[in-house]
Amino acid sequence: MAEEKERFYSRLACIPGIHPMPSIGDWILLRVEHPTELARKITRRVLPGLISVPRHVTGAVRVTVSDPKTNERLLRALREAVA
């Protein structure tokens, strides 16, 4: 899981408008513009529960690190949503 998290983190960092932050556990915090809107778009496109808006962190969403196939779907949806 640690390898997949590192790979996923580096792929997220390549998406303009998304700024991953070092995170502990099986999720990654991303600094983004319009977090609620972004989370809504992503939830419609991929499995519910992979992205959420943390209550006490302004301008961020939290994404769950999953299996490589699901992570690729999430990366694709994120790229399209912020484009």
SULQUIFEN-V341569 format. One record per helix or strand of 2 or more residues. SS is the DSSP state (a for helix, b for strand). FROM is the first residue (numbers start at 1). TO is the last residue. If there is no record, write none. Layout:
((SS & FROM & TO) (SS & FROM & TO))
This chain:
((a & 2 & 13) (b & 19 & 21) (b & 27 & 31) (a & 35 & 45) (b & 51 & 52) (b & 60 & 64) (a & 68 & 82))
